[in-house]
Amino acid sequence: MNFILTIHSLYFDILLKKNSNLYFHAGLLLKSPLGGEGLDTYSLDNPGLDTMFSDGHIQRKLRYINAQILVRYKFKNLLFFEIGPMLGVLVKAADEFYNTVNEKNDISYKNNIYKQCNWFDVGGMGGIGYHFMKGTGINLGLRYYYGFMNILTNGYSNSGQYNTLYVYLSIPIGTREESKAKKS
């Protein structure tokens, strides 16, 4: 499981029904870092590189633009629960091979794997948090994400899926009268 500490500022909340505590919450994470560490090496179809990294490990580094579309229930004490889907578009993908000769991870090689990865990701997200100040304000929270898509495209072994724990701080992108409430 990945653990990510993030600050993102692109979100908004819309009250779903007047005099209720249910909100539609939409947010955007730009270049969200995902991946994994300590992965087993694989053949690079280069005998020299394969020999250098046969006893090493891989750190997979993937960057996505992620959009969360959540339903949020806010309590009167400004705590909230939220649940819904997250959609992602792949921006960068690389496997960094590491091995040790004299010092830890002193040799490395970067392999671009963008074409072997699915360019999109879909999953479910749930979380808890605290909304500072009534109305618009900063959110501090914890979210768990479980991906439904394989990271690598068909035909690749060890494809895997994401599960990620996010600790986040977010700032609203604006306030407008239209976003305050829909009529019953």
The 8 nearest C-alpha neighbors of each residue, nearest first, counted from 0:
[[1, 162, 163, 2, 161, 164, 35, 34],
 [0, 2, 163, 164, 3, 162, 35, 33],
 [1, 3, 164, 163, 165, 0, 4, 166],
 [4, 2, 165, 5, 164, 166, 1, 163],
 [3, 5, 166, 167, 165, 2, 6, 164],
 [6, 4, 167, 3, 166, 7, 168, 165],
 [7, 5, 168, 167, 169, 8, 4, 170],
 [8, 6, 169, 9, 28, 5, 168, 170],
 [7, 9, 170, 169, 171, 10, 172, 6],
 [8, 10, 27, 172, 26, 7, 171, 170],
 [11, 9, 26, 171, 25, 172, 8, 27],
 [10, 12, 25, 171, 24, 172, 26, 13],
 [13, 11, 24, 23, 22, 14, 25, 10],
 [14, 12, 178, 23, 22, 179, 15, 180],
 [13, 15, 22, 180, 179, 16, 21, 23],
 [16, 14, 22, 21, 181, 13, 180, 23],
 [17, 15, 19, 181, 14, 183, 180, 18],
 [16, 18, 19, 180, 182, 183, 181, 15],
 [19, 17, 16, 20, 180, 14, 21, 183],
 [20, 18, 17, 16, 21, 15, 14, 22],
 [19, 21, 73, 72, 22, 74, 18, 14],
 [22, 20, 72, 19, 71, 15, 14, 73],
 [21, 23, 14, 71, 15, 13, 70, 24],
 [22, 24, 70, 13, 12, 69, 71, 15],
 [25, 23, 12, 69, 11, 70, 68, 22],
 [26, 24, 68, 10, 67, 11, 69, 12],
 [27, 25, 10, 67, 9, 66, 11, 24],
 [26, 28, 66, 9, 65, 29, 10, 67],
 [29, 27, 65, 31, 64, 7, 66, 30],
 [28, 30, 64, 31, 27, 65, 63, 7],
 [31, 29, 63, 64, 62, 32, 28, 90],
 [30, 32, 63, 62, 29, 28, 64, 33],
 [33, 31, 62, 61, 30, 63, 34, 60],
 [34, 32, 61, 62, 60, 31, 1, 35],
 [35, 33, 60, 59, 61, 32, 1, 36],
 [34, 36, 59, 58, 1, 38, 60, 37],
 [37, 35, 58, 38, 57, 59, 34, 56],
 [36, 38, 56, 57, 58, 39, 35, 59],
 [37, 39, 57, 56, 36, 58, 40, 35],
 [40, 38, 56, 57, 37, 41, 55, 54],
 [39, 41, 56, 57, 38, 53, 55, 42],
 [42, 40, 43, 39, 49, 53, 52, 57],
 [41, 43, 44, 49, 40, 45, 48, 46],
 [42, 44, 45, 49, 41, 48, 46, 110],
 [45, 43, 42, 46, 49, 48, 47, 41],
 [44, 46, 43, 48, 47, 49, 42, 50],
 [47, 45, 49, 48, 50, 44, 43, 42],
 [46, 48, 50, 49, 45, 51, 52, 44],
 [49, 47, 51, 50, 45, 46, 52, 43],
 [50, 48, 46, 52, 47, 51, 53, 42],
 [49, 51, 53, 47, 48, 52, 46, 54],
 [52, 50, 48, 49, 53, 47, 98, 54],
 [51, 53, 55, 49, 54, 50, 98, 48],
 [52, 54, 50, 55, 49, 51, 40, 41],
 [55, 53, 52, 98, 56, 51, 40, 50],
 [56, 54, 98, 52, 97, 53, 40, 96],
 [55, 57, 37, 39, 97, 40, 38, 96],
 [58, 56, 96, 38, 95, 37, 40, 97],
 [57, 59, 36, 95, 35, 94, 37, 60],
 [60, 58, 94, 34, 35, 93, 57, 95],
 [61, 59, 34, 93, 92, 94, 33, 58],
 [62, 60, 92, 33, 34, 91, 32, 93],
 [61, 63, 32, 91, 30, 31, 90, 89],
 [64, 62, 89, 30, 31, 88, 90, 87],
 [63, 65, 29, 30, 88, 87, 28, 31],
 [66, 64, 87, 28, 86, 27, 63, 88],
 [65, 67, 27, 86, 85, 26, 87, 28],
 [68, 66, 85, 26, 25, 69, 84, 27],
 [69, 67, 25, 84, 83, 24, 85, 66],
 [70, 68, 83, 24, 82, 67, 23, 81],
 [69, 71, 23, 81, 82, 22, 24, 83],
 [70, 72, 81, 22, 80, 21, 69, 23],
 [71, 73, 21, 80, 79, 20, 81, 22],
 [74, 72, 79, 20, 78, 77, 71, 21],
 [73, 75, 76, 77, 78, 79, 72, 20],
 [74, 76, 77, 73, 78, 20, 79, 133],
 [75, 77, 74, 78, 73, 129, 79, 130],
 [78, 76, 130, 75, 74, 129, 73, 79],
 [79, 77, 129, 74, 76, 128, 73, 130],
 [78, 80, 73, 128, 72, 127, 74, 129],
 [79, 81, 127, 72, 71, 126, 128, 73],
 [82, 80, 71, 126, 70, 125, 69, 72],
 [81, 83, 125, 69, 70, 124, 126, 71],
 [82, 84, 69, 124, 123, 68, 70, 125],
 [85, 83, 123, 122, 68, 124, 67, 69],
 [84, 86, 67, 122, 66, 121, 123, 68],
 [87, 85, 121, 66, 65, 120, 67, 84],
 [86, 88, 65, 120, 119, 64, 63, 66],
 [87, 89, 119, 63, 64, 118, 120, 90],
 [88, 90, 63, 118, 119, 91, 62, 87],
 [89, 91, 63, 62, 88, 64, 92, 30],
 [92, 90, 62, 61, 89, 113, 93, 63],
 [93, 91, 61, 113, 112, 60, 111, 62],
 [92, 94, 111, 112, 60, 110, 59, 95],
 [95, 93, 59, 110, 58, 109, 57, 60],
 [94, 96, 109, 58, 57, 108, 110, 59],
 [95, 97, 57, 108, 107, 56, 109, 94],
 [98, 96, 107, 104, 55, 56, 106, 57],
 [97, 99, 55, 104, 106, 52, 105, 107],
 [98, 100, 104, 103, 105, 102, 101, 106],
 [99, 101, 102, 105, 98, 106, 103, 104],
 [102, 100, 99, 105, 103, 104, 106, 98],
 [103, 101, 105, 99, 100, 104, 106, 98],
 [102, 104, 99, 105, 101, 98, 100, 106],
 [105, 103, 99, 98, 97, 106, 102, 107],
 [104, 106, 99, 102, 103, 100, 98, 107],
 [107, 105, 98, 104, 97, 99, 108, 100],
 [106, 108, 97, 96, 98, 105, 95, 109],
 [107, 109, 96, 95, 110, 97, 106, 94],
 [108, 110, 95, 94, 96, 111, 93, 107],
 [109, 111, 94, 93, 112, 95, 108, 96],
 [110, 112, 93, 113, 92, 94, 109, 114],
 [113, 111, 93, 115, 92, 114, 110, 116],
 [112, 114, 92, 116, 115, 111, 91, 93],
 [113, 115, 116, 112, 117, 111, 118, 92],
 [116, 114, 112, 113, 151, 152, 117, 155],
 [117, 115, 151, 152, 113, 114, 150, 118],
 [116, 118, 152, 119, 151, 150, 115, 120],
 [117, 119, 89, 88, 116, 120, 90, 113],
 [120, 118, 88, 87, 117, 89, 121, 86],
 [119, 121, 87, 148, 86, 88, 122, 146],
 [122, 120, 86, 147, 146, 85, 148, 87],
 [123, 121, 146, 147, 145, 85, 84, 124],
 [122, 124, 84, 145, 144, 83, 85, 146],
 [125, 123, 144, 83, 143, 82, 84, 85],
 [126, 124, 82, 81, 143, 142, 83, 144],
 [125, 127, 142, 81, 141, 80, 143, 82],
 [128, 126, 80, 141, 79, 140, 81, 142],
 [127, 129, 140, 79, 139, 78, 141, 80],
 [128, 130, 78, 139, 138, 77, 79, 140],
 [129, 131, 138, 77, 137, 78, 132, 136],
 [130, 132, 137, 136, 138, 129, 133, 77],
 [133, 131, 136, 130, 134, 135, 137, 77],
 [132, 134, 135, 131, 136, 77, 130, 75],
 [135, 133, 132, 136, 179, 131, 130, 174],
 [136, 134, 133, 171, 132, 174, 137, 173],
 [137, 135, 131, 132, 134, 170, 130, 171],
 [136, 138, 170, 131, 169, 130, 139, 171],
 [139, 137, 130, 169, 168, 129, 131, 140],
 [140, 138, 168, 129, 128, 167, 130, 169],
 [141, 139, 128, 167, 127, 166, 129, 138],
 [140, 142, 166, 126, 127, 165, 128, 167],
 [143, 141, 126, 165, 125, 164, 144, 166],
 [142, 144, 164, 125, 124, 163, 126, 165],
 [145, 143, 124, 163, 162, 123, 164, 146],
 [144, 146, 162, 123, 122, 161, 124, 147],
 [147, 145, 122, 161, 160, 148, 121, 162],
 [146, 148, 122, 121, 145, 160, 149, 120],
 [149, 147, 146, 120, 121, 160, 150, 122],
 [148, 150, 160, 159, 151, 158, 147, 152],
 [149, 151, 158, 160, 116, 159, 117, 148],
 [150, 152, 116, 158, 149, 117, 115, 155],
 [153, 151, 116, 117, 115, 155, 154, 150],
 [154, 152, 155, 151, 158, 156, 149, 115],
 [153, 155, 152, 156, 151, 158, 115, 157],
 [156, 154, 153, 158, 151, 152, 157, 115],
 [155, 157, 158, 154, 151, 153, 159, 152],
 [156, 158, 159, 155, 151, 150, 149, 160],
 [157, 159, 151, 156, 150, 149, 155, 160],
 [160, 158, 149, 157, 150, 161, 151, 148],
 [161, 159, 149, 146, 150, 148, 147, 162],
 [162, 160, 146, 145, 163, 159, 0, 144],
 [161, 163, 145, 0, 144, 146, 1, 160],
 [162, 164, 1, 144, 0, 143, 2, 161],
 [163, 165, 143, 2, 142, 1, 3, 144],
 [166, 164, 3, 142, 141, 4, 167, 2],
 [167, 165, 141, 4, 140, 3, 5, 142],
 [168, 166, 5, 140, 6, 139, 4, 165],
 [167, 169, 139, 6, 138, 7, 5, 140],
 [170, 168, 7, 8, 138, 137, 6, 167],
 [169, 171, 8, 137, 136, 172, 138, 9],
 [172, 170, 10, 173, 11, 8, 9, 136],
 [173, 171, 9, 10, 11, 8, 170, 174],
 [174, 172, 171, 175, 11, 135, 10, 170],
 [175, 173, 176, 178, 135, 172, 171, 11],
 [174, 176, 177, 178, 173, 179, 13, 135],
 [175, 177, 178, 179, 174, 180, 13, 181],
 [178, 176, 175, 179, 180, 181, 174, 13],
 [179, 177, 13, 176, 175, 180, 14, 174],
 [178, 180, 176, 177, 14, 13, 175, 181],
 [181, 179, 14, 17, 178, 16, 15, 182],
 [180, 182, 16, 15, 17, 183, 14, 179],
 [181, 183, 17, 180, 16, 15, 14, 179],
 [182, 16, 17, 181, 15, 180, 18, 19]]
